Amino acid sequence: MPRLKPQAAAKRAANPLGRDFSEALSRGLEILTTFGPTASALTLSDVARRVDLPRATARRSLLTLTQLGYLREEGRLFSLTPRVLELAAAYLSASPAAVIFQPCCERLAAECGDTFSVAALDGEHAVMVAYATPRRMYMEAPGVGLRLPAFCSAVGRVLLAGLPDAERDQFLKRLRPKAITARTVTNKTTLRSILDRVAADGFGMAEEEAELGFRSLAVPLRRAGGAVAYALNTGMRVDGGSLESLQAKYLPRLLEEAERLNAQLI
């Protein structure tokens, strides 16, 4: 059996599940997620380097995923197959994303002429589970599945502010914030104050912290009982108006839509 690299060995030792943790499944999922817009086809060496695994271990995972139909092999290159969409479809069909959120975002985008999305918290990221943009706009960024750092995006801050106090404290304790733009807030004391304010205000805003030239506004979506499960988000280019104009234009509408969506969440 190939010897684990130091990073992988340390990760195994720190895992709270111990022997109940399936490393083979974990490796397979990590390999699937290493493919992307700038890495649509990878060699065995590419994959082994990206996931920090021995070549023999990476090869077994790649061949298994190919046999299962999630990857295709063409010469030395591996790439994803459409079967991977079954994994996303399972989540979308089991969540309100396709039935409730996506139609809402599409209606708002058509009516208002701006981009709207709904996101859920996944670790340190806010992940878009529904996304719509006006047809007149060309967006190079991906829609559903787009991941934004939670600490510096409006939608992420709303989700973090909705966590129980102990979970929010643990998040900030683990966080190692890195500046994405010159305006990204990385001071943890300041971030804590921002999240406290978002929790008190019931909405969050961010200006050019996750992306230059873009500002955003988000409100929480709550399950029955009041727990924040998702966040509804919109944004505009900074040359489209001020932060105050974004709030004045869209906050009442987002809060109205959130109330409707909340009534449909279990």
PLY file of the C-alpha trace (Angstrom):
ply
format ascii 1.0
element vertex 266
property float x
property float y
property float z
element edge 265
property int vertex1
property int vertex2
end_header
0.00 0.00 0.00
1.46 3.43 -0.95
2.56 5.50 1.98
0.38 8.53 2.73
1.93 11.94 2.24
2.43 13.92 5.48
-0.55 16.22 4.81
-2.87 13.28 4.12
-1.59 11.39 7.17
-2.19 14.40 9.40
-5.68 14.79 7.96
-6.44 11.14 8.71
-5.14 11.44 12.29
-7.30 14.52 12.94
-10.51 13.02 11.58
-13.01 12.54 14.43
-14.66 9.52 12.74
-11.50 7.45 12.91
-11.98 4.02 11.32
-15.57 4.85 10.35
-14.33 7.44 7.83
-14.17 6.14 4.25
-10.96 7.52 2.80
-11.62 5.91 -0.59
-14.95 7.71 -0.93
-13.38 10.95 0.26
-10.58 10.65 -2.31
-13.04 9.96 -5.11
-15.18 12.99 -4.32
-12.11 15.20 -3.98
-10.90 14.07 -7.38
-14.25 14.85 -9.00
-14.20 18.37 -7.60
-10.66 19.06 -8.80
-11.97 19.38 -12.37
-13.30 22.78 -13.37
-13.38 25.58 -15.96
-9.59 25.86 -16.08
-9.03 22.11 -15.63
-11.56 20.36 -17.85
-9.10 17.58 -18.72
-6.31 16.35 -16.45
-3.58 13.73 -16.59
-2.92 11.25 -13.79
0.04 13.39 -12.70
-2.13 16.52 -12.69
-4.72 14.88 -10.45
-2.17 13.37 -8.07
-0.54 16.77 -7.64
-3.82 18.66 -7.18
-5.20 16.32 -4.51
-1.80 15.59 -2.97
-2.02 11.80 -3.35
0.50 9.17 -4.46
0.17 8.41 -8.18
-0.86 4.80 -7.52
-3.68 5.92 -5.21
-4.86 8.58 -7.63
-4.74 6.05 -10.49
-7.01 3.58 -8.67
-9.54 6.32 -7.93
-9.47 7.61 -11.51
-9.94 4.14 -12.97
-12.78 3.39 -10.54
-14.56 6.64 -11.37
-14.08 5.91 -15.07
-15.55 2.42 -14.66
-18.54 3.89 -12.79
-19.11 6.34 -15.64
-18.26 9.61 -13.87
-15.04 10.12 -15.86
-13.92 9.36 -19.38
-10.36 8.49 -20.37
-8.96 9.70 -23.69
-5.31 8.89 -24.11
-3.53 10.33 -21.07
-6.37 12.70 -20.21
-9.34 12.25 -17.89
-12.45 14.44 -17.97
-15.90 14.53 -16.38
-18.92 12.93 -18.02
-22.53 14.16 -17.87
-23.22 11.45 -15.30
-21.69 13.74 -12.66
-24.85 15.84 -13.02
-26.75 13.03 -11.29
-25.00 14.02 -8.06
-26.13 17.63 -8.40
-29.59 16.55 -9.51
-29.99 14.49 -6.35
-29.36 17.59 -4.22
-31.53 19.88 -6.33
-34.44 17.47 -6.37
-34.25 16.98 -2.60
-34.02 20.72 -1.81
-36.26 23.69 -2.59
-33.71 24.98 -5.12
-35.30 23.85 -8.39
-38.96 24.04 -7.38
-39.01 27.24 -5.30
-35.79 29.24 -5.58
-34.95 29.01 -9.28
-38.38 30.22 -10.51
-38.20 33.08 -7.99
-34.74 34.17 -9.20
-35.78 33.97 -12.84
-38.89 36.06 -12.23
-36.94 38.70 -10.31
-34.19 38.86 -12.94
-36.76 39.31 -15.72
-38.72 41.96 -13.80
-35.81 43.95 -12.36
-33.09 43.54 -14.96
-30.40 42.44 -12.51
-28.91 39.16 -11.31
-30.55 37.28 -8.43
-29.42 34.14 -6.63
-29.99 31.94 -3.61
-27.07 30.43 -1.71
-26.43 27.90 1.05
-23.46 27.72 3.39
-20.88 25.02 2.65
-17.92 25.21 5.00
-16.21 28.54 4.38
-18.12 29.22 1.16
-21.54 30.38 0.08
-22.65 28.14 -2.79
-25.27 29.25 -5.30
-28.13 26.73 -5.49
-30.30 28.94 -7.72
-29.17 31.69 -10.10
-30.73 33.84 -12.80
-29.52 36.78 -14.84
-31.35 38.92 -17.41
-31.05 37.63 -20.95
-29.61 40.96 -22.05
-26.61 40.36 -19.79
-23.71 38.08 -20.68
-22.13 36.54 -17.60
-18.84 34.67 -17.83
-19.07 33.50 -14.23
-20.81 30.19 -13.53
-24.28 30.31 -12.03
-25.54 27.38 -9.96
-22.55 25.93 -8.14
-20.65 29.23 -7.99
-18.72 29.40 -4.71
-17.95 32.67 -2.93
-15.93 33.14 0.26
-18.57 33.53 2.95
-16.64 36.02 5.11
-16.45 38.76 2.46
-19.63 38.34 0.40
-23.05 39.73 1.29
-24.76 36.39 0.83
-22.11 34.61 2.89
-22.30 37.13 5.70
-26.06 36.69 5.95
-25.59 32.92 6.24
-22.83 33.29 8.83
-24.83 35.83 10.83
-27.64 33.28 10.97
-25.51 30.65 12.68
-25.90 30.02 16.41
-23.41 32.14 18.38
-21.19 29.17 19.24
-20.97 28.03 15.60
-20.23 31.56 14.42
-17.45 31.84 17.00
-15.97 28.53 15.86
-16.10 29.67 12.23
-14.21 32.86 13.01
-11.71 30.96 15.13
-10.91 28.59 12.23
-11.01 31.26 9.54
-7.76 32.38 7.92
-9.07 35.30 5.86
-7.15 36.34 2.76
-7.75 39.57 0.89
-9.34 39.04 -2.52
-9.39 42.73 -3.40
-7.93 45.85 -1.80
-11.29 46.36 -0.07
-11.64 42.90 1.49
-12.04 43.06 5.27
-9.72 40.50 6.88
-9.53 41.72 10.49
-11.44 39.18 12.59
-12.60 41.72 15.17
-14.06 43.85 12.40
-15.63 40.79 10.77
-17.26 39.82 14.06
-18.74 43.32 14.33
-20.00 43.12 10.73
-21.72 39.79 11.38
-23.29 41.11 14.57
-24.66 44.06 12.62
-25.97 41.83 9.83
-27.75 39.66 12.40
-29.31 42.74 14.00
-30.26 44.45 10.71
-31.64 41.37 8.98
-29.65 41.95 5.78
-26.04 42.14 4.62
-24.11 44.20 2.08
-20.64 44.06 0.58
-18.90 46.36 -1.84
-15.98 45.18 -3.97
-14.80 42.74 -1.29
-15.36 39.49 -3.20
-15.08 40.97 -6.69
-13.81 44.32 -7.95
-16.46 46.50 -9.50
-19.37 44.66 -7.91
-21.56 45.30 -4.85
-24.20 42.99 -3.42
-27.13 42.83 -1.02
-28.61 39.73 0.64
-31.37 38.78 3.08
-31.88 35.52 5.04
-34.35 32.77 4.15
-35.60 30.95 7.22
-37.07 27.53 7.84
-40.07 27.07 10.10
-38.73 27.80 13.56
-36.56 30.69 12.41
-33.25 29.02 11.51
-31.46 30.64 8.55
-31.03 28.01 5.85
-30.42 30.05 2.69
-29.88 33.63 1.59
-31.47 35.58 -1.28
-29.01 37.86 -3.04
-28.78 40.51 -5.74
-26.10 42.89 -6.91
-25.01 45.51 -9.38
-21.90 47.00 -10.89
-20.48 49.86 -8.83
-21.03 52.19 -11.77
-24.75 51.36 -11.61
-25.33 53.47 -8.49
-24.30 53.80 -4.86
-24.52 51.24 -2.07
-27.39 53.28 -0.67
-29.24 53.20 -3.99
-28.88 49.42 -4.12
-30.39 49.15 -0.66
-33.21 51.57 -1.42
-34.05 49.87 -4.70
-33.93 46.24 -3.68
-34.06 45.71 0.08
-37.87 46.06 0.36
-38.32 43.73 -2.62
-35.92 41.13 -1.25
-37.59 41.18 2.15
-40.99 40.75 0.49
-39.76 37.80 -1.55
-38.06 36.29 1.50
-41.34 36.35 3.40
-43.02 34.44 0.56
-40.22 31.90 0.34
-40.05 31.43 4.11
-43.69 30.32 4.08
-42.74 27.51 1.67
-39.70 26.23 3.57
-40.04 23.33 5.99
0 1
1 2
2 3
3 4
4 5
5 6
6 7
7 8
8 9
9 10
10 11
11 12
12 13
13 14
14 15
15 16
16 17
17 18
18 19
19 20
20 21
21 22
22 23
23 24
24 25
25 26
26 27
27 28
28 29
29 30
30 31
31 32
32 33
33 34
34 35
35 36
36 37
37 38
38 39
39 40
40 41
41 42
42 43
43 44
44 45
45 46
46 47
47 48
48 49
49 50
50 51
51 52
52 53
53 54
54 55
55 56
56 57
57 58
58 59
59 60
60 61
61 62
62 63
63 64
64 65
65 66
66 67
67 68
68 69
69 70
70 71
71 72
72 73
73 74
74 75
75 76
76 77
77 78
78 79
79 80
80 81
81 82
82 83
83 84
84 85
85 86
86 87
87 88
88 89
89 90
90 91
91 92
92 93
93 94
94 95
95 96
96 97
97 98
98 99
99 100
100 101
101 102
102 103
103 104
104 105
105 106
106 107
107 108
108 109
109 110
110 111
111 112
112 113
113 114
114 115
115 116
116 117
117 118
118 119
119 120
120 121
121 122
122 123
123 124
124 125
125 126
126 127
127 128
128 129
129 130
130 131
131 132
132 133
133 134
134 135
135 136
136 137
137 138
138 139
139 140
140 141
141 142
142 143
143 144
144 145
145 146
146 147
147 148
148 149
149 150
150 151
151 152
152 153
153 154
154 155
155 156
156 157
157 158
158 159
159 160
160 161
161 162
162 163
163 164
164 165
165 166
166 167
167 168
168 169
169 170
170 171
171 172
172 173
173 174
174 175
175 176
176 177
177 178
178 179
179 180
180 181
181 182
182 183
183 184
184 185
185 186
186 187
187 188
188 189
189 190
190 191
191 192
192 193
193 194
194 195
195 196
196 197
197 198
198 199
199 200
200 201
201 202
202 203
203 204
204 205
205 206
206 207
207 208
208 209
209 210
210 211
211 212
212 213
213 214
214 215
215 216
216 217
217 218
218 219
219 220
220 221
221 222
222 223
223 224
224 225
225 226
226 227
227 228
228 229
229 230
230 231
231 232
232 233
233 234
234 235
235 236
236 237
237 238
238 239
239 240
240 241
241 242
242 243
243 244
244 245
245 246
246 247
247 248
248 249
249 250
250 251
251 252
252 253
253 254
254 255
255 256
256 257
257 258
258 259
259 260
260 261
261 262
262 263
263 264
264 265
